[in-house]
Amino acid sequence: MKVIKHIFDGDFGCEESTTNKPTVSVTLVDEAGDETYVTVEDQWLVEHGLDVGDKWPDDLD
């Protein structure tokens, strides 16, 4: 099981691309304390109701 440790939104103001959907970098941590990083669309994260402290869906590992 992995849990969301941190969500970093790297898109700011005018730097944000108009051709791509905004993305965020997500830091995940497993039971052993090992961290992994994924990048997902911000809207996908919102649609799935995921936030810091939530369990990461197993089917996305």
Jmol script that loads the backbone (N, CA, C; Angstrom):
load data "model"
ATOM      1  N   MET A   1       0.835  -1.179   0.000  1.00  0.00           N
ATOM      2  CA  MET A   1       0.000   0.000   0.000  1.00  0.00           C
ATOM      3  C   MET A   1       0.885   1.249   0.000  1.00  0.00           C
ATOM      4  N   LYS A   2       0.512   2.213  -0.807  1.00  0.00           N
ATOM      5  CA  LYS A   2       1.220   3.492  -0.832  1.00  0.00           C
ATOM      6  C   LYS A   2       0.257   4.594  -0.412  1.00  0.00           C
ATOM      7  N   VAL A   3       0.809   5.596   0.259  1.00  0.00           N
ATOM      8  CA  VAL A   3       0.030   6.724   0.753  1.00  0.00           C
ATOM      9  C   VAL A   3       0.619   8.004   0.160  1.00  0.00           C
ATOM     10  N   ILE A   4      -0.255   8.965  -0.123  1.00  0.00           N
ATOM     11  CA  ILE A   4       0.197  10.253  -0.663  1.00  0.00           C
ATOM     12  C   ILE A   4       0.856  11.052   0.451  1.00  0.00           C
ATOM     13  N   LYS A   5       2.125  11.369   0.257  1.00  0.00           N
ATOM     14  CA  LYS A   5       2.883  12.132   1.250  1.00  0.00           C
ATOM     15  C   LYS A   5       2.873  13.627   0.931  1.00  0.00           C
ATOM     16  N   HIS A   6       2.950  13.964  -0.363  1.00  0.00           N
ATOM     17  CA  HIS A   6       3.063  15.362  -0.763  1.00  0.00           C
ATOM     18  C   HIS A   6       2.520  15.527  -2.170  1.00  0.00           C
ATOM     19  N   ILE A   7       1.880  16.653  -2.429  1.00  0.00           N
ATOM     20  CA  ILE A   7       1.420  16.999  -3.776  1.00  0.00           C
ATOM     21  C   ILE A   7       2.026  18.338  -4.117  1.00  0.00           C
ATOM     22  N   PHE A   8       2.782  18.371  -5.212  1.00  0.00           N
ATOM     23  CA  PHE A   8       3.445  19.607  -5.625  1.00  0.00           C
ATOM     24  C   PHE A   8       2.858  20.083  -6.939  1.00  0.00           C
ATOM     25  N   ASP A   9       2.309  21.285  -6.918  1.00  0.00           N
ATOM     26  CA  ASP A   9       1.756  21.907  -8.118  1.00  0.00           C
ATOM     27  C   ASP A   9       2.830  22.808  -8.698  1.00  0.00           C
ATOM     28  N   GLY A  10       3.445  22.376  -9.772  1.00  0.00           N
ATOM     29  CA  GLY A  10       4.526  23.138 -10.381  1.00  0.00           C
ATOM     30  C   GLY A  10       4.080  24.184 -11.377  1.00  0.00           C
ATOM     31  N   ASP A  11       2.782  24.217 -11.714  1.00  0.00           N
ATOM     32  CA  ASP A  11       2.283  25.200 -12.679  1.00  0.00           C
ATOM     33  C   ASP A  11       1.841  26.457 -11.950  1.00  0.00           C
ATOM     34  N   PHE A  12       2.431  27.568 -12.305  1.00  0.00           N
ATOM     35  CA  PHE A  12       2.087  28.830 -11.662  1.00  0.00           C
ATOM     36  C   PHE A  12       1.728  29.886 -12.698  1.00  0.00           C
ATOM     37  N   GLY A  13       0.587  30.545 -12.510  1.00  0.00           N
ATOM     38  CA  GLY A  13       0.184  31.706 -13.285  1.00  0.00           C
ATOM     39  C   GLY A  13       0.448  31.633 -14.766  1.00  0.00           C
ATOM     40  N   CYS A  14       1.173  32.624 -15.294  1.00  0.00           N
ATOM     41  CA  CYS A  14       1.382  32.739 -16.727  1.00  0.00           C
ATOM     42  C   CYS A  14       2.322  31.671 -17.271  1.00  0.00           C
ATOM     43  N   GLU A  15       3.023  30.955 -16.398  1.00  0.00           N
ATOM     44  CA  GLU A  15       3.913  29.885 -16.859  1.00  0.00           C
ATOM     45  C   GLU A  15       3.129  28.650 -17.274  1.00  0.00           C
ATOM     46  N   GLU A  16       1.885  28.572 -16.846  1.00  0.00           N
ATOM     47  CA  GLU A  16       1.061  27.411 -17.130  1.00  0.00           C
ATOM     48  C   GLU A  16       0.794  27.306 -18.622  1.00  0.00           C
ATOM     49  N   SER A  17       0.941  26.111 -19.163  1.00  0.00           N
ATOM     50  CA  SER A  17       0.727  25.870 -20.585  1.00  0.00           C
ATOM     51  C   SER A  17      -0.757  25.898 -20.907  1.00  0.00           C
ATOM     52  N   THR A  18      -1.115  26.479 -22.043  1.00  0.00           N
ATOM     53  CA  THR A  18      -2.517  26.509 -22.452  1.00  0.00           C
ATOM     54  C   THR A  18      -2.872  25.300 -23.300  1.00  0.00           C
ATOM     55  N   THR A  19      -1.887  24.526 -23.750  1.00  0.00           N
ATOM     56  CA  THR A  19      -2.156  23.381 -24.608  1.00  0.00           C
ATOM     57  C   THR A  19      -2.262  22.077 -23.828  1.00  0.00           C
ATOM     58  N   ASN A  20      -1.715  22.019 -22.646  1.00  0.00           N
ATOM     59  CA  ASN A  20      -1.746  20.809 -21.836  1.00  0.00           C
ATOM     60  C   ASN A  20      -2.568  21.039 -20.581  1.00  0.00           C
ATOM     61  N   LYS A  21      -3.156  19.957 -20.086  1.00  0.00           N
ATOM     62  CA  LYS A  21      -3.889  20.054 -18.827  1.00  0.00           C
ATOM     63  C   LYS A  21      -2.879  20.190 -17.696  1.00  0.00           C
ATOM     64  N   PRO A  22      -3.205  20.977 -16.661  1.00  0.00           N
ATOM     65  CA  PRO A  22      -2.287  21.146 -15.525  1.00  0.00           C
ATOM     66  C   PRO A  22      -1.992  19.803 -14.847  1.00  0.00           C
ATOM     67  N   THR A  23      -0.735  19.606 -14.500  1.00  0.00           N
ATOM     68  CA  THR A  23      -0.328  18.383 -13.823  1.00  0.00           C
ATOM     69  C   THR A  23       0.276  18.704 -12.468  1.00  0.00           C
ATOM     70  N   VAL A  24       0.319  17.691 -11.611  1.00  0.00           N
ATOM     71  CA  VAL A  24       0.946  17.807 -10.304  1.00  0.00           C
ATOM     72  C   VAL A  24       1.884  16.624 -10.119  1.00  0.00           C
ATOM     73  N   SER A  25       2.915  16.822  -9.317  1.00  0.00           N
ATOM     74  CA  SER A  25       3.821  15.737  -8.942  1.00  0.00           C
ATOM     75  C   SER A  25       3.386  15.235  -7.572  1.00  0.00           C
ATOM     76  N   VAL A  26       3.267  13.922  -7.458  1.00  0.00           N
ATOM     77  CA  VAL A  26       2.782  13.311  -6.225  1.00  0.00           C
ATOM     78  C   VAL A  26       3.881  12.434  -5.639  1.00  0.00           C
ATOM     79  N   THR A  27       4.206  12.664  -4.371  1.00  0.00           N
ATOM     80  CA  THR A  27       5.161  11.818  -3.664  1.00  0.00           C
ATOM     81  C   THR A  27       4.371  10.760  -2.913  1.00  0.00           C
ATOM     82  N   LEU A  28       4.722   9.489  -3.169  1.00  0.00           N
ATOM     83  CA  LEU A  28       4.070   8.365  -2.503  1.00  0.00           C
ATOM     84  C   LEU A  28       5.068   7.700  -1.580  1.00  0.00           C
ATOM     85  N   VAL A  29       4.594   7.186  -0.462  1.00  0.00           N
ATOM     86  CA  VAL A  29       5.456   6.461   0.472  1.00  0.00           C
ATOM     87  C   VAL A  29       4.789   5.129   0.807  1.00  0.00           C
ATOM     88  N   ASP A  30       5.601   4.058   0.821  1.00  0.00           N
ATOM     89  CA  ASP A  30       5.058   2.737   1.149  1.00  0.00           C
ATOM     90  C   ASP A  30       5.335   2.396   2.609  1.00  0.00           C
ATOM     91  N   GLU A  31       4.952   1.166   3.005  1.00  0.00           N
ATOM     92  CA  GLU A  31       5.076   0.755   4.405  1.00  0.00           C
ATOM     93  C   GLU A  31       6.521   0.753   4.890  1.00  0.00           C
ATOM     94  N   ALA A  32       7.473   0.543   3.963  1.00  0.00           N
ATOM     95  CA  ALA A  32       8.891   0.501   4.326  1.00  0.00           C
ATOM     96  C   ALA A  32       9.510   1.897   4.384  1.00  0.00           C
ATOM     97  N   GLY A  33       8.728   2.908   4.012  1.00  0.00           N
ATOM     98  CA  GLY A  33       9.233   4.275   4.012  1.00  0.00           C
ATOM     99  C   GLY A  33       9.888   4.676   2.700  1.00  0.00           C
ATOM    100  N   ASP A  34       9.819   3.789   1.694  1.00  0.00           N
ATOM    101  CA  ASP A  34      10.391   4.108   0.384  1.00  0.00           C
ATOM    102  C   ASP A  34       9.461   5.055  -0.364  1.00  0.00           C
ATOM    103  N   GLU A  35      10.057   6.070  -0.995  1.00  0.00           N
ATOM    104  CA  GLU A  35       9.276   7.054  -1.727  1.00  0.00           C
ATOM    105  C   GLU A  35       9.353   6.813  -3.227  1.00  0.00           C
ATOM    106  N   THR A  36       8.237   7.049  -3.901  1.00  0.00           N
ATOM    107  CA  THR A  36       8.182   7.047  -5.354  1.00  0.00           C
ATOM    108  C   THR A  36       7.451   8.308  -5.776  1.00  0.00           C
ATOM    109  N   TYR A  37       7.622   8.675  -7.029  1.00  0.00           N
ATOM    110  CA  TYR A  37       7.044   9.918  -7.536  1.00  0.00           C
ATOM    111  C   TYR A  37       6.274   9.641  -8.810  1.00  0.00           C
ATOM    112  N   VAL A  38       5.098  10.233  -8.915  1.00  0.00           N
ATOM    113  CA  VAL A  38       4.294  10.124 -10.125  1.00  0.00           C
ATOM    114  C   VAL A  38       3.802  11.515 -10.503  1.00  0.00           C
ATOM    115  N   THR A  39       3.506  11.681 -11.776  1.00  0.00           N
ATOM    116  CA  THR A  39       2.919  12.922 -12.270  1.00  0.00           C
ATOM    117  C   THR A  39       1.554  12.583 -12.854  1.00  0.00           C
ATOM    118  N   VAL A  40       0.538  13.284 -12.405  1.00  0.00           N
ATOM    119  CA  VAL A  40      -0.820  13.054 -12.885  1.00  0.00           C
ATOM    120  C   VAL A  40      -1.486  14.389 -13.167  1.00  0.00           C
ATOM    121  N   GLU A  41      -2.556  14.344 -13.963  1.00  0.00           N
ATOM    122  CA  GLU A  41      -3.322  15.560 -14.211  1.00  0.00           C
ATOM    123  C   GLU A  41      -4.014  15.981 -12.915  1.00  0.00           C
ATOM    124  N   ASP A  42      -3.962  17.252 -12.628  1.00  0.00           N
ATOM    125  CA  ASP A  42      -4.585  17.792 -11.428  1.00  0.00           C
ATOM    126  C   ASP A  42      -6.064  17.444 -11.387  1.00  0.00           C
ATOM    127  N   GLN A  43      -6.748  17.545 -12.512  1.00  0.00           N
ATOM    128  CA  GLN A  43      -8.180  17.253 -12.568  1.00  0.00           C
ATOM    129  C   GLN A  43      -8.469  15.802 -12.191  1.00  0.00           C
ATOM    130  N   TRP A  44      -7.606  14.861 -12.597  1.00  0.00           N
ATOM    131  CA  TRP A  44      -7.781  13.449 -12.261  1.00  0.00           C
ATOM    132  C   TRP A  44      -7.723  13.269 -10.742  1.00  0.00           C
ATOM    133  N   LEU A  45      -6.759  13.945 -10.112  1.00  0.00           N
ATOM    134  CA  LEU A  45      -6.607  13.859  -8.658  1.00  0.00           C
ATOM    135  C   LEU A  45      -7.874  14.365  -7.967  1.00  0.00           C
ATOM    136  N   VAL A  46      -8.403  15.483  -8.440  1.00  0.00           N
ATOM    137  CA  VAL A  46      -9.617  16.065  -7.872  1.00  0.00           C
ATOM    138  C   VAL A  46     -10.813  15.135  -8.085  1.00  0.00           C
ATOM    139  N   GLU A  47     -10.952  14.598  -9.304  1.00  0.00           N
ATOM    140  CA  GLU A  47     -12.082  13.717  -9.623  1.00  0.00           C
ATOM    141  C   GLU A  47     -12.095  12.465  -8.744  1.00  0.00           C
ATOM    142  N   HIS A  48     -10.912  11.992  -8.342  1.00  0.00           N
ATOM    143  CA  HIS A  48     -10.816  10.807  -7.498  1.00  0.00           C
ATOM    144  C   HIS A  48     -10.796  11.153  -6.012  1.00  0.00           C
ATOM    145  N   GLY A  49     -10.873  12.441  -5.696  1.00  0.00           N
ATOM    146  CA  GLY A  49     -10.938  12.883  -4.305  1.00  0.00           C
ATOM    147  C   GLY A  49      -9.686  12.554  -3.503  1.00  0.00           C
ATOM    148  N   LEU A  50      -8.529  12.546  -4.173  1.00  0.00           N
ATOM    149  CA  LEU A  50      -7.282  12.179  -3.501  1.00  0.00           C
ATOM    150  C   LEU A  50      -6.555  13.405  -2.969  1.00  0.00           C
ATOM    151  N   ASP A  51      -5.998  13.263  -1.765  1.00  0.00           N
ATOM    152  CA  ASP A  51      -5.266  14.350  -1.128  1.00  0.00           C
ATOM    153  C   ASP A  51      -4.173  13.736  -0.252  1.00  0.00           C
ATOM    154  N   VAL A  52      -3.349  14.588   0.326  1.00  0.00           N
ATOM    155  CA  VAL A  52      -2.271  14.134   1.208  1.00  0.00           C
ATOM    156  C   VAL A  52      -2.858  13.258   2.317  1.00  0.00           C
ATOM    157  N   GLY A  53      -2.205  12.104   2.554  1.00  0.00           N
ATOM    158  CA  GLY A  53      -2.640  11.173   3.570  1.00  0.00           C
ATOM    159  C   GLY A  53      -3.546  10.066   3.054  1.00  0.00           C
ATOM    160  N   ASP A  54      -4.044  10.224   1.824  1.00  0.00           N
ATOM    161  CA  ASP A  54      -4.928   9.212   1.251  1.00  0.00           C
ATOM    162  C   ASP A  54      -4.141   8.050   0.671  1.00  0.00           C
ATOM    163  N   LYS A  55      -4.779   6.885   0.635  1.00  0.00           N
ATOM    164  CA  LYS A  55      -4.183   5.694   0.024  1.00  0.00           C
ATOM    165  C   LYS A  55      -4.212   5.867  -1.499  1.00  0.00           C
ATOM    166  N   TRP A  56      -3.091   5.551  -2.145  1.00  0.00           N
ATOM    167  CA  TRP A  56      -2.987   5.620  -3.594  1.00  0.00           C
ATOM    168  C   TRP A  56      -3.673   4.389  -4.189  1.00  0.00           C
ATOM    169  N   PRO A  57      -4.475   4.542  -5.232  1.00  0.00           N
ATOM    170  CA  PRO A  57      -5.158   3.384  -5.827  1.00  0.00           C
ATOM    171  C   PRO A  57      -4.154   2.316  -6.285  1.00  0.00           C
ATOM    172  N   ASP A  58      -4.361   1.068  -5.844  1.00  0.00           N
ATOM    173  CA  ASP A  58      -3.456  -0.034  -6.147  1.00  0.00           C
ATOM    174  C   ASP A  58      -3.293  -0.276  -7.648  1.00  0.00           C
ATOM    175  N   ASP A  59      -4.323  -0.041  -8.427  1.00  0.00           N
ATOM    176  CA  ASP A  59      -4.254  -0.324  -9.850  1.00  0.00           C
ATOM    177  C   ASP A  59      -3.395   0.689 -10.621  1.00  0.00           C
ATOM    178  N   LEU A  60      -2.841   1.693  -9.929  1.00  0.00           N
ATOM    179  CA  LEU A  60      -2.003   2.696 -10.592  1.00  0.00           C
ATOM    180  C   LEU A  60      -0.540   2.559 -10.269  1.00  0.00           C
ATOM    181  N   ASP A  61      -0.150   1.560  -9.486  1.00  0.00           N
ATOM    182  CA  ASP A  61       1.260   1.369  -9.121  1.00  0.00           C
ATOM    183  C   ASP A  61       2.076   1.017 -10.336  1.00  0.00           C
TER     184      ASP A  61
END
end "model"
wireframe off; spacefill off
backbone 0.3
color backbone group
